[in-house]
Amino acid sequence: MFSRVTLSSKNQVLIPQEARKKLGVGPGARLLVLVKEDRIVFMPEPRHFVKHSSGRHKGVWGARLGVLLMFPFEPDP
């Protein structure tokens, strides 16, 4: 979907109806705003932000992180 919008004199943007329907947002909805180098991205804020982001970085630390936290590493003498 592509639309063109205009920034109002109050620095407001009207999100097109098609985009609101597609994202399931309406009056009072909270949006996250990401600023990239040359663009602004609006995303609906997840209802359960912790549930939404949990497990997102599993591959970064690997499965051993939980083990390391429960049993801190102690170097051999």
C-alpha positions as CSV (number, residue, x, y, z in Angstrom):
1,M,0.0,0.0,0.0
2,F,1.2,3.5,-0.8
3,S,-0.4,6.8,0.2
4,R,0.7,10.4,0.3
5,V,-0.2,12.5,3.4
6,T,0.5,16.1,4.3
7,L,1.9,17.4,7.6
8,S,-0.6,19.9,9.1
9,S,0.3,23.3,10.5
10,K,0.1,21.5,14.0
11,N,2.6,18.9,12.8
12,Q,-0.1,16.2,12.6
13,V,-0.5,13.5,10.1
14,L,-3.8,11.8,9.1
15,I,-3.3,8.1,8.7
16,P,-5.3,6.9,5.7
17,Q,-8.4,4.7,6.4
18,E,-7.0,1.8,4.4
19,A,-3.8,1.8,6.5
20,R,-5.8,2.0,9.8
21,K,-8.0,-0.9,8.8
22,K,-5.0,-3.0,7.7
23,L,-3.2,-2.4,11.1
24,G,-6.3,-2.6,13.2
25,V,-5.9,0.8,14.8
26,G,-8.3,3.5,15.6
27,P,-8.8,6.5,17.9
28,G,-6.7,6.2,21.1
29,A,-4.4,3.5,19.6
30,R,-0.8,3.8,20.7
31,L,1.8,3.8,17.9
32,L,5.5,3.3,18.0
33,V,7.5,5.8,15.9
34,L,10.8,4.7,14.4
35,V,13.0,7.2,12.7
36,K,15.2,5.8,10.0
37,E,17.8,7.7,8.0
38,D,15.3,9.1,5.5
39,R,11.9,7.9,6.7
40,I,9.5,7.7,9.6
41,V,7.8,4.4,10.4
42,F,4.6,4.1,12.5
43,M,3.8,0.7,14.1
44,P,1.0,-0.3,16.4
45,E,2.3,-0.8,19.9
46,P,1.8,-4.5,20.8
47,R,-0.8,-5.0,23.5
48,H,1.5,-7.1,25.5
49,F,4.9,-5.7,24.8
50,V,6.9,-8.1,27.0
51,K,5.1,-11.1,25.4
52,H,5.7,-9.7,22.0
53,S,9.4,-9.2,22.4
54,S,10.3,-12.2,24.6
55,G,12.5,-14.7,22.8
56,R,13.4,-12.2,20.2
57,H,17.2,-12.6,20.7
58,K,17.3,-16.4,21.5
59,G,20.0,-16.9,18.8
60,V,22.2,-14.1,20.1
61,W,23.1,-15.7,23.5
62,G,22.3,-19.3,22.8
63,A,20.6,-21.9,25.0
64,R,23.5,-21.8,27.7
65,L,22.6,-18.3,29.0
66,G,20.0,-19.7,31.4
67,V,22.5,-22.3,32.6
68,L,25.2,-19.6,33.1
69,L,22.8,-17.4,35.0
70,M,21.8,-20.2,37.4
71,F,25.3,-21.6,37.8
72,P,27.8,-18.7,37.5
73,F,31.1,-19.6,35.8
74,E,33.9,-20.3,38.2
75,P,37.4,-20.6,36.6
76,D,39.3,-23.8,37.3
77,P,42.2,-23.3,39.9
